[in-house]
Amino acid sequence: MLAAKKKMHVEAIEALPRKKQVRKILAKTVTQPAPKHRALPVAVILVLFLTACVTISRFAEISRNHSQIISLERVLRNRQDATELLNLELTSRKDLNRVERIAATEIGMKHPDETQVQYVVLADFSDDEPSETQLTADSGESLWERILRLLIP
C-alpha cells in the first residue's frame, strides 16, 4: 500500500503542468578595473607633499623676514633718536651767546680792542679791470709793526 500511494503521488506530481525554468540572470556588479598605472596615485601624493613642503618653507621665510624687519625698525628708531639728540646739541652749539661764553671761559678768547679792528674798503670792480683792495686802520701803525705785535704777544 505504501508503494501504491507513493506511485500515485509521483504520477500526480508529474501530471501537474510544469513551469519553464527561468534562468535568472544576475546583474553583474560593476567593479572598477585595477588601475593600470599604480604610479599615478603615488605621483599625485608626491606632488601634494612637495606643495605642502614649499608652502611651509615660504611661510618660515616670511616669518624670518618679518622678525628681521622688526629688529631693523628698532635699530632705525634708535638711530633716529640719536640723530635728533645730535641735532639738538648742534642747535645749542650754534647759539651765539653760548659760543661767546665757551670762547671766553674755556679757550680764553677776548673781544678785540680798538687797535686790532681793521676795516677793508673794497673799490667797485668793473668787468674790464680789477682794482686792488685798500686797507685802512684806525691807528697809524705800519704793517710790519702789526705783524710783529701779532707774533710777539
Buried (B, 14 or more C-beta within 10 A) or exposed (E): EEEEEEEEEEEEEEEEEEEEEEEEEEEEEEEEEEEEEEEEEEEEEEEEEEEEEEEEEEEEEEEEEEEEEEEEEEEEEEEEEEEEEEEEEEEEEEEEEEEEEEEEEEEEEEEEEEEBEEEEEEEEEEEEEEEEEEEEBEEEEEEEEBEEEEEEE
